[in-house]
């Protein structure tokens, strides 16, 4: 048997079956089916050893490291959840493996064939980090990519309810054009990308992200709405894609209350301590009825039916004008017809 090799880069012969065709990458060898492979001490034995020695010499001579580039994620990316890390790598002989490193030290995962990709679960890390890919060839030469800076953010934005705030008088009743607000913070991570305003689940508008812990206001025109309760939602999305919502209910009331002064009647003559009376109601929630005499409010206000207030006329001879004023919780007010009375 004779083997022909193509020089120093010849590769060991692969025998197929019992003496069939053998292939080599840089040269060729043919072995007959009945040809002996070698005989101890024969010159053919040394001929067979030469390709294997050439491969070993080739690996010993390989000092050129692979080239590698981290192609995904892009630099300055905001990451969350499970992220695919991808690299391109090449070598003059061949790439054995590609390691993906966190902050240059921790191996996230290893890929042994193209496309070189691993999945990275970011749940255990947060904040700014650097990613690199390191490729190795068969000789063990390492090649390292440039570092890619990323920011990991798996935290939801935090939303705090802003104006209008609940108070004992107005409670959750509103009227007219209302500035509805929410304060949003992303805990100094990726930052708020945008916020959206929804009414009863229907998208009404949006605003771009502001500096952390800013308050977002939406002008809500209730004059075109019916007098009833509405659900308002702010949906905040940060730059990493985390989404948080905050929902509140406000009651619209643009209707004026009803009020009528029932005593004293217009044109009456009164004296001593006089009881002022009124009837009042509201479609949503009446807050109080107050009485005014000659433009001066009498306190305290009357907050429940029957709506009354006493007025001491002692030393107040003359003509006086009395009016009852009703106010609901949304701030709508209505004045009664003026009653003119005389104190002798």
C-alpha positions as a Markdown table, in Angstrom:
| # | Residue | x | y | z |
|---|---|---|---|---|
| 1 | Unk | 0.0 | 0.0 | 0.0 |
| 2 | Unk | 1.1 | 3.6 | -0.7 |
| 3 | Unk | -0.3 | 6.8 | 0.7 |
| 4 | Unk | 0.2 | 10.1 | -0.9 |
| 5 | Unk | 0.0 | 13.2 | 1.3 |
| 6 | Unk | -0.2 | 16.8 | 0.3 |
| 7 | Unk | 2.6 | 18.2 | 2.5 |
| 8 | Unk | 2.7 | 19.3 | 6.1 |
| 9 | Unk | -1.1 | 20.0 | 6.2 |
| 10 | Unk | -2.1 | 16.5 | 5.4 |
| 11 | Unk | -4.7 | 15.0 | 7.7 |
| 12 | Unk | -5.0 | 11.5 | 9.0 |
| 13 | Unk | -6.6 | 9.0 | 6.7 |
| 14 | Unk | -10.1 | 7.8 | 7.4 |
| 15 | Unk | -10.6 | 4.3 | 6.4 |
| 16 | Unk | -14.0 | 3.3 | 5.1 |
| 17 | Unk | -14.9 | -0.3 | 5.7 |
| 18 | Unk | -12.3 | -3.0 | 5.2 |
| 19 | Unk | -10.0 | -1.2 | 2.8 |
| 20 | Unk | -12.4 | 1.0 | 0.9 |
| 21 | Unk | -11.8 | 4.6 | -0.2 |
| 22 | Unk | -10.1 | 6.8 | 2.4 |
| 23 | Unk | -10.5 | 10.6 | 2.3 |
| 24 | Unk | -8.0 | 13.3 | 3.3 |
| 25 | Unk | -8.6 | 17.1 | 3.3 |
| 26 | Unk | -5.3 | 18.2 | 1.8 |
| 27 | Unk | -4.1 | 15.3 | -0.4 |
| 28 | Unk | -5.4 | 11.9 | -1.2 |
| 29 | Unk | -4.9 | 8.2 | -0.5 |
| 30 | Unk | -6.3 | 5.1 | -2.1 |
| 31 | Unk | -6.2 | 1.7 | -0.5 |
| 32 | Unk | -7.2 | -1.4 | -2.3 |
| 33 | Unk | -9.6 | -3.9 | -0.7 |
| 34 | Unk | -7.0 | -6.5 | -0.4 |
| 35 | Unk | -4.0 | -4.3 | 0.3 |
| 36 | Unk | -2.4 | -4.8 | 3.7 |
| 37 | Unk | -2.4 | -1.7 | 5.8 |
| 38 | Unk | 1.1 | -2.3 | 7.3 |
| 39 | Unk | 3.5 | -4.9 | 8.5 |
| 40 | Unk | 5.5 | -4.6 | 11.6 |
| 41 | Unk | 8.8 | -3.1 | 10.8 |
| 42 | Unk | 7.8 | -2.4 | 7.3 |
| 43 | Unk | 8.3 | 1.0 | 5.6 |
| 44 | Unk | 4.6 | 1.4 | 5.2 |
| 45 | Unk | 4.1 | 1.7 | 8.9 |
| 46 | Unk | 6.1 | 4.9 | 8.9 |
| 47 | Unk | 4.1 | 6.2 | 6.0 |
| 48 | Unk | 0.9 | 5.8 | 8.0 |
| 49 | Unk | 2.3 | 7.7 | 10.9 |
| 50 | Unk | 3.2 | 10.8 | 8.9 |
| 51 | Unk | -0.3 | 12.3 | 8.5 |
| 52 | Unk | -1.1 | 12.0 | 12.2 |
| 53 | Unk | 2.2 | 13.7 | 13.1 |
| 54 | Unk | 1.4 | 16.4 | 10.5 |
| 55 | Unk | -1.9 | 17.2 | 12.3 |
| 56 | Unk | -0.2 | 17.4 | 15.7 |
| 57 | Unk | 2.4 | 19.7 | 14.3 |
| 58 | Unk | -0.3 | 21.9 | 12.7 |
| 59 | Unk | -2.1 | 22.3 | 16.1 |
| 60 | Unk | 1.2 | 23.0 | 17.7 |
| 61 | Unk | 1.9 | 25.7 | 15.1 |
| 62 | Unk | -1.6 | 27.4 | 15.6 |
| 63 | Unk | -1.0 | 30.5 | 17.7 |
| 64 | Unk | -3.7 | 32.7 | 16.0 |
| 65 | Unk | -6.7 | 33.3 | 18.2 |
| 66 | Unk | -10.2 | 33.3 | 16.9 |
| 67 | Unk | -12.1 | 36.5 | 16.2 |
| 68 | Unk | -15.4 | 37.0 | 17.9 |
| 69 | Unk | -18.0 | 39.8 | 18.1 |
| 70 | Unk | -21.1 | 40.0 | 20.3 |
| 71 | Unk | -23.9 | 40.8 | 17.9 |
| 72 | Unk | -26.9 | 40.8 | 20.3 |
| 73 | Unk | -27.9 | 42.6 | 22.5 |
| 74 | Unk | -26.8 | 45.9 | 21.2 |
| 75 | Unk | -24.8 | 48.2 | 23.4 |
| 76 | Unk | -26.8 | 50.3 | 25.9 |
| 77 | Unk | -29.7 | 48.0 | 25.7 |
| 78 | Unk | -32.3 | 47.7 | 28.4 |
| 79 | Unk | -32.9 | 44.0 | 29.3 |
| 80 | Unk | -35.5 | 42.0 | 31.3 |
| 81 | Unk | -36.6 | 38.4 | 31.6 |
| 82 | Unk | -34.8 | 35.8 | 29.4 |
| 83 | Unk | -32.6 | 37.3 | 26.7 |
| 84 | Unk | -30.8 | 35.7 | 23.7 |
| 85 | Unk | -27.1 | 36.4 | 23.6 |
| 86 | Unk | -25.6 | 35.9 | 20.1 |
| 87 | Unk | -22.0 | 36.1 | 18.8 |
| 88 | Unk | -20.2 | 35.7 | 15.5 |
| 89 | Unk | -16.9 | 33.8 | 15.7 |
| 90 | Unk | -14.3 | 32.6 | 13.1 |
| 91 | Unk | -10.9 | 31.0 | 13.1 |
| 92 | Unk | -8.3 | 29.9 | 10.5 |
| 93 | Unk | -8.6 | 26.3 | 11.7 |
| 94 | Unk | -11.9 | 26.1 | 13.5 |
| 95 | Unk | -13.9 | 27.5 | 16.5 |
| 96 | Unk | -14.2 | 24.9 | 19.3 |
| 97 | Unk | -16.6 | 26.9 | 21.6 |
| 98 | Unk | -17.8 | 30.4 | 22.5 |
| 99 | Unk | -18.3 | 31.4 | 26.2 |
| 100 | Unk | -20.6 | 34.3 | 27.1 |
| 101 | Unk | -19.4 | 36.2 | 30.1 |
| 102 | Unk | -21.1 | 38.6 | 32.6 |
| 103 | Unk | -18.9 | 41.4 | 33.8 |
| 104 | Unk | -15.8 | 39.6 | 32.3 |
| 105 | Unk | -15.9 | 36.9 | 35.0 |
| 106 | Unk | -19.1 | 34.8 | 35.3 |
| 107 | Unk | -19.8 | 32.4 | 32.5 |
| 108 | Unk | -23.5 | 32.8 | 31.5 |
| 109 | Unk | -23.4 | 29.9 | 29.0 |
| 110 | Unk | -21.4 | 28.1 | 26.2 |
| 111 | Unk | -22.2 | 27.5 | 22.6 |
| 112 | Unk | -20.2 | 24.9 | 20.6 |
| 113 | Unk | -21.6 | 25.5 | 17.1 |
| 114 | Unk | -22.8 | 28.3 | 14.9 |
| 115 | Unk | -25.0 | 30.2 | 15.3 |
| 116 | Unk | -23.4 | 30.8 | 18.7 |
| 117 | Unk | -26.3 | 31.6 | 21.0 |
| 118 | Unk | -27.3 | 31.1 | 24.6 |
| 119 | Unk | -30.4 | 32.2 | 26.6 |
| 120 | Unk | -29.7 | 34.3 | 29.7 |
| 121 | Unk | -32.2 | 34.5 | 32.5 |
| 122 | Unk | -31.7 | 38.0 | 34.0 |
| 123 | Unk | -33.9 | 37.5 | 37.0 |
| 124 | Unk | -31.0 | 37.3 | 39.5 |
| 125 | Unk | -29.3 | 40.5 | 38.4 |
| 126 | Unk | -30.2 | 44.1 | 38.2 |
| 127 | Unk | -28.7 | 47.4 | 37.1 |
| 128 | Unk | -25.7 | 48.1 | 34.7 |
| 129 | Unk | -23.5 | 45.2 | 33.5 |
| 130 | Unk | -21.1 | 44.4 | 30.7 |
| 131 | Unk | -21.3 | 41.4 | 28.4 |
| 132 | Unk | -18.5 | 39.8 | 26.4 |
| 133 | Unk | -18.1 | 36.7 | 24.2 |
| 134 | Unk | -14.9 | 34.6 | 24.3 |
| 135 | Unk | -14.1 | 32.2 | 21.5 |
| 136 | Unk | -11.6 | 29.3 | 21.7 |
| 137 | Unk | -10.1 | 27.3 | 18.8 |
| 138 | Unk | -8.9 | 23.6 | 19.0 |
| 139 | Unk | -5.5 | 24.7 | 20.1 |
| 140 | Unk | -7.0 | 26.6 | 23.1 |
| 141 | Unk | -6.2 | 30.1 | 21.8 |
| 142 | Unk | -8.8 | 32.5 | 23.2 |
| 143 | Unk | -10.3 | 35.6 | 21.4 |
| 144 | Unk | -12.4 | 38.0 | 23.3 |
| 145 | Unk | -15.0 | 40.4 | 21.9 |
| 146 | Unk | -15.4 | 44.1 | 22.8 |
| 147 | Unk | -17.6 | 44.6 | 25.9 |
| 148 | Unk | -21.2 | 45.5 | 25.5 |
| 149 | Unk | -22.8 | 47.6 | 28.2 |
| 150 | Unk | -26.4 | 46.8 | 29.2 |
| 151 | Unk | -28.8 | 47.7 | 31.9 |
| 152 | Unk | -31.0 | 44.9 | 33.4 |
| 153 | Unk | -34.4 | 46.0 | 34.7 |
| 154 | Unk | -36.9 | 43.5 | 35.9 |
| 155 | Unk | -38.7 | 45.8 | 38.3 |
| 156 | Unk | -42.1 | 47.2 | 37.6 |
| 157 | Unk | -42.6 | 51.0 | 37.7 |
| 158 | Unk | -44.1 | 52.3 | 40.9 |
| 159 | Unk | -47.2 | 54.5 | 40.6 |
| 160 | Unk | -48.6 | 56.8 | 43.3 |
| 161 | Unk | -52.0 | 58.5 | 42.9 |
| 162 | Unk | -51.9 | 62.2 | 42.6 |
| 163 | Unk | -54.6 | 64.9 | 42.3 |
| 164 | Unk | -57.5 | 65.1 | 42.8 |
| 165 | Unk | -57.0 | 63.6 | 46.2 |
| 166 | Unk | -59.8 | 62.3 | 48.3 |
| 167 | Unk | -61.0 | 64.6 | 51.1 |
| 168 | Unk | -64.0 | 64.4 | 53.4 |
| 169 | Unk | -65.9 | 67.2 | 51.6 |
| 170 | Unk | -65.5 | 66.4 | 48.0 |
| 171 | Unk | -64.7 | 62.7 | 48.5 |
| 172 | Unk | -64.3 | 61.4 | 44.9 |
| 173 | Unk | -66.7 | 63.8 | 43.2 |
| 174 | Unk | -65.5 | 66.0 | 40.4 |
| 175 | Unk | -66.9 | 68.4 | 37.8 |
| 176 | Unk | -65.7 | 70.5 | 34.8 |
| 177 | Unk | -62.2 | 70.1 | 33.5 |
| 178 | Unk | -60.1 | 68.1 | 36.0 |
| 179 | Unk | -56.3 | 67.7 | 36.0 |
| 180 | Unk | -55.9 | 64.0 | 36.9 |
| 181 | Unk | -52.3 | 63.1 | 38.0 |
| 182 | Unk | -50.1 | 60.2 | 39.0 |
| 183 | Unk | -46.5 | 60.2 | 40.2 |
| 184 | Unk | -44.3 | 57.5 | 38.6 |
| 185 | Unk | -40.9 | 56.2 | 39.5 |
| 186 | Unk | -38.8 | 53.4 | 37.9 |
| 187 | Unk | -36.5 | 53.2 | 40.9 |
| 188 | Unk | -33.6 | 54.8 | 39.0 |
| 189 | Unk | -33.3 | 51.8 | 36.6 |
| 190 | Unk | -34.2 | 52.0 | 32.9 |
| 191 | Unk | -36.6 | 55.0 | 33.3 |
| 192 | Unk | -40.2 | 55.5 | 32.2 |
| 193 | Unk | -40.6 | 55.3 | 28.4 |
| 194 | Unk | -44.2 | 56.5 | 28.2 |
| 195 | Unk | -47.5 | 56.6 | 30.1 |
| 196 | Unk | -51.0 | 56.1 | 28.9 |
| 197 | Unk | -54.3 | 57.4 | 30.2 |
| 198 | Unk | -57.5 | 55.2 | 30.0 |
| 199 | Unk | -61.1 | 55.9 | 30.8 |
| 200 | Unk | -63.2 | 52.8 | 31.5 |
| 201 | Unk | -60.4 | 50.8 | 29.8 |
| 202 | Unk | -60.5 | 52.9 | 26.6 |
| 203 | Unk | -57.3 | 54.6 | 25.6 |
| 204 | Unk | -57.6 | 58.4 | 25.9 |
| 205 | Unk | -54.0 | 59.7 | 25.5 |
| 206 | Unk | -50.3 | 59.2 | 26.2 |
| 207 | Unk | -47.2 | 61.2 | 27.3 |
| 208 | Unk | -43.5 | 60.5 | 26.9 |
| 209 | Unk | -41.4 | 59.6 | 29.9 |
| 210 | Unk | -40.2 | 62.3 | 32.2 |
| 211 | Unk | -37.3 | 62.3 | 34.8 |
| 212 | Unk | -37.8 | 59.7 | 37.5 |
| 213 | Unk | -40.5 | 60.4 | 40.2 |
| 214 | Unk | -42.2 | 63.0 | 38.0 |
| 215 | Unk | -46.0 | 63.5 | 38.1 |
| 216 | Unk | -48.0 | 63.0 | 34.9 |
| 217 | Unk | -51.1 | 65.1 | 34.4 |
| 218 | Unk | -54.0 | 64.5 | 32.0 |
| 219 | Unk | -56.7 | 67.1 | 31.4 |
| 220 | Unk | -60.0 | 65.3 | 31.7 |
| 221 | Unk | -63.1 | 67.1 | 30.4 |
| 222 | Unk | -66.1 | 65.8 | 32.3 |
| 223 | Unk | -68.5 | 68.3 | 30.8 |
| 224 | Unk | -69.2 | 65.9 | 27.9 |
| 225 | Unk | -69.8 | 62.9 | 30.2 |
| 226 | Unk | -72.8 | 61.7 | 32.1 |
| 227 | Unk | -73.1 | 62.2 | 35.8 |
| 228 | Unk | -71.9 | 58.8 | 37.1 |
| 229 | Unk | -68.7 | 57.0 | 38.3 |
| 230 | Unk | -65.8 | 56.4 | 35.9 |
| 231 | Unk | -62.7 | 54.2 | 36.2 |
| 232 | Unk | -59.4 | 56.0 | 35.3 |
| 233 | Unk | -56.2 | 54.1 | 34.7 |
| 234 | Unk | -52.6 | 55.2 | 34.2 |
| 235 | Unk | -50.4 | 52.6 | 32.5 |
| 236 | Unk | -46.7 | 53.1 | 32.7 |
| 237 | Unk | -44.1 | 51.3 | 30.6 |
| 238 | Unk | -40.4 | 51.6 | 31.3 |
| 239 | Unk | -37.6 | 51.3 | 28.7 |
| 240 | Unk | -37.0 | 47.7 | 29.5 |
| 241 | Unk | -40.7 | 46.9 | 28.7 |
| 242 | Unk | -42.0 | 46.4 | 32.2 |
| 243 | Unk | -45.6 | 47.6 | 32.6 |
| 244 | Unk | -47.5 | 48.7 | 35.7 |
| 245 | Unk | -51.0 | 50.1 | 36.0 |
| 246 | Unk | -52.8 | 52.2 | 38.6 |
| 247 | Unk | -56.6 | 52.5 | 38.7 |
| 248 | Unk | -58.9 | 54.9 | 40.5 |
| 249 | Unk | -62.6 | 55.8 | 40.4 |
| 250 | Unk | -64.0 | 59.3 | 40.2 |
| 251 | Unk | -67.6 | 60.4 | 40.2 |
| 252 | Unk | -68.7 | 63.0 | 37.7 |
| 253 | Unk | -71.3 | 65.5 | 38.7 |
| 254 | Unk | -71.9 | 68.6 | 36.6 |
| 255 | Unk | -75.5 | 69.0 | 37.6 |
| 256 | Unk | -76.6 | 71.9 | 39.8 |
| 257 | Unk | -78.4 | 71.0 | 43.1 |
| 258 | Unk | -82.0 | 72.1 | 43.7 |
| 259 | Unk | -82.8 | 74.6 | 46.5 |
| 260 | Unk | -85.8 | 76.6 | 47.5 |
| 261 | Unk | -86.2 | 79.0 | 50.5 |
| 262 | Unk | -89.4 | 78.0 | 52.3 |
| 263 | Unk | -89.3 | 80.3 | 55.3 |
| 264 | Unk | -89.7 | 83.2 | 55.8 |
| 265 | Unk | -91.7 | 84.0 | 52.7 |
| 266 | Unk | -91.0 | 87.0 | 50.5 |
| 267 | Unk | -92.6 | 90.1 | 52.0 |
| 268 | Unk | -93.0 | 88.7 | 55.5 |
| 269 | Unk | -92.6 | 90.7 | 58.6 |
| 270 | Unk | -90.4 | 89.0 | 61.2 |
| 271 | Unk | -89.1 | 89.7 | 64.7 |
| 272 | Unk | -87.2 | 88.0 | 67.5 |
| 273 | Unk | -85.4 | 84.7 | 66.7 |
| 274 | Unk | -86.5 | 83.6 | 63.2 |
| 275 | Unk | -86.1 | 80.1 | 61.8 |
| 276 | Unk | -84.8 | 80.1 | 58.2 |
| 277 | Unk | -85.8 | 76.9 | 56.3 |
| 278 | Unk | -85.1 | 75.5 | 52.8 |
| 279 | Unk | -85.7 | 72.4 | 50.7 |
| 280 | Unk | -82.6 | 71.1 | 48.8 |
| 281 | Unk | -81.5 | 68.0 | 46.9 |
| 282 | Unk | -78.9 | 66.8 | 44.4 |
| 283 | Unk | -78.7 | 64.1 | 41.8 |
| 284 | Unk | -75.4 | 62.8 | 43.3 |
| 285 | Unk | -74.5 | 64.0 | 46.8 |
| 286 | Unk | -75.6 | 67.2 | 48.5 |
| 287 | Unk | -73.0 | 68.6 | 50.9 |
| 288 | Unk | -74.8 | 71.4 | 52.7 |
| 289 | Unk | -77.2 | 74.3 | 52.6 |
| 290 | Unk | -76.1 | 77.7 | 53.9 |
| 291 | Unk | -78.2 | 80.8 | 54.5 |
| 292 | Unk | -77.2 | 84.4 | 53.8 |
| 293 | Unk | -78.8 | 87.5 | 55.2 |
| 294 | Unk | -77.8 | 90.7 | 53.3 |
| 295 | Unk | -74.9 | 88.8 | 51.8 |
| 296 | Unk | -73.5 | 87.7 | 55.2 |
| 297 | Unk | -73.2 | 83.9 | 55.7 |
| 298 | Unk | -74.8 | 82.4 | 58.8 |
| 299 | Unk | -72.7 | 79.6 | 60.4 |
| 300 | Unk | -72.6 | 76.7 | 60.9 |
| 301 | Unk | -74.0 | 75.4 | 57.7 |
| 302 | Unk | -76.9 | 72.9 | 57.6 |
| 303 | Unk | -75.7 | 69.5 | 56.4 |
| 304 | Unk | -78.9 | 67.4 | 56.6 |
| 305 | Unk | -82.6 | 67.8 | 56.1 |
| 306 | Unk | -84.5 | 69.6 | 57.4 |
| 307 | Unk | -82.2 | 72.4 | 56.3 |
| 308 | Unk | -82.7 | 75.2 | 58.9 |
| 309 | Unk | -80.9 | 78.0 | 60.6 |
| 310 | Unk | -81.9 | 80.5 | 63.3 |
| 311 | Unk | -81.5 | 84.3 | 62.8 |
| 312 | Unk | -81.7 | 86.7 | 65.7 |
| 313 | Unk | -83.3 | 89.9 | 64.4 |
| 314 | Unk | -82.9 | 91.8 | 67.7 |
| 315 | Unk | -81.7 | 95.4 | 67.0 |
| 316 | Unk | -81.9 | 94.8 | 63.2 |
| 317 | Unk | -84.9 | 96.9 | 62.2 |
| 318 | Unk | -85.4 | 97.5 | 58.6 |
| 319 | Unk | -85.6 | 95.5 | 55.3 |
| 320 | Unk | -83.4 | 92.5 | 54.8 |
| 321 | Unk | -82.8 | 90.0 | 52.0 |
| 322 | Unk | -82.5 | 86.3 | 52.7 |
| 323 | Unk | -81.2 | 83.6 | 50.4 |
| 324 | Unk | -80.4 | 79.8 | 50.7 |
| 325 | Unk | -77.5 | 78.4 | 48.8 |
| 326 | Unk | -77.0 | 74.6 | 48.2 |
| 327 | Unk | -73.7 | 73.0 | 47.4 |
| 328 | Unk | -73.0 | 69.4 | 46.3 |
| 329 | Unk | -69.8 | 67.4 | 46.9 |
| 330 | Unk | -68.5 | 68.2 | 43.4 |
| 331 | Unk | -68.6 | 71.9 | 44.1 |
| 332 | Unk | -71.7 | 72.8 | 42.1 |
| 333 | Unk | -73.8 | 75.6 | 43.8 |
| 334 | Unk | -77.3 | 76.9 | 43.4 |
| 335 | Unk | -78.9 | 80.0 | 45.0 |
| 336 | Unk | -82.6 | 80.2 | 45.9 |
| 337 | Unk | -84.9 | 83.0 | 45.0 |
| 338 | Unk | -84.3 | 86.0 | 47.3 |
| 339 | Unk | -86.9 | 86.6 | 50.0 |
| 340 | Unk | -87.2 | 90.2 | 51.2 |
| 341 | Unk | -88.4 | 90.6 | 54.8 |
| 342 | Unk | -89.0 | 93.4 | 57.2 |
| 343 | Unk | -88.0 | 93.7 | 60.9 |
| 344 | Unk | -90.2 | 96.3 | 62.7 |
